[in-house]
Amino acid sequence: MKLSLEEKRILLGLNITYYRRAKNLTQLQLAEQVSVSGNYISQVERGFKSVSLATLAQISETLGVEEKDLLDFSRRKNE
């Protein structure tokens, strides 16, 4: 089944949340390291905002994962 853009945004947000929590970072700590606002990270994690490739690269580097891991929508990481 093909995922909609909205579903992909939601799953990306869940993946970011999963890896952020695994690194014991708050949204604000991640935001500061990526040079964005805490509100922006919150909206991304809830699927309300999209991210640019540059921001995705910064998030993945900060979290110590590859971009492909954040874009892996094949399984839910929060289950």
N, C-alpha and C positions, 0 to 999 in steps of 0.2 A: 504494500500500500504506500503510495506516494504521500509524503508529508507536505503540508501547506507551509508557507513562509512563517505564519504565526506559530505553528507547531514547532518549527525549527528554532525560532527565537526562544520559545519556552524551554525546549530541551537544551539549547546552548546555555541558557541561564541556570538550569538545574546542574549542568556539568560544571560550570564555573563555581557555583555554590559548593558542590561536592568537593572539588579540588581545593577551594579556599579553606573550607573547614578542615580538610585533611592536613593542611599546612598551619592550622590554628591561627588563621588571620581573620580579623574582623573586616567588614566591608570597608570601613574607613582606612584601615591599614593597607588593604589592597589598593584602594583609590589613591592614597598618597604615593605609593610606590609606582603606580601607573600614570600619575599626574592627571587624574580626573577627580570629579567630586564624588563623595560618598553617595549622594543622591543618584548620580548616574549609575554607579555600580549596582545600587539597589534596583533601579529600573531595568537594567540589563538582566540581573538575576531573576527578576519576575517576568521577563519576556516582554516588557513594554518598550524597550529601546533596542535598536540594532547597534552593532559595533563595526567600526572600520577594520580593515585588515591590519593597519598599523596598531590599533588599540588591541586587537585580538592577539597580535604577536607580543605586545608588552605584557598582557595578562598571562599568556602562556609561559613567557619567560619568568615572570614573577612567581608563578605557581609551580615552576619546575616541570612542566609537561609540554608536550608538543601540541601545536595547533590542532593536529588531527585528532588528538584525544578530546579536546574541547568540542570538536565537531562530530564526534562519534555518537550518532543518534540511535545506534542499534540496540542499546540496552539502557535501562534506567539505572544510574549510579547511586541514586538515593534510596533504593529499595534494599 
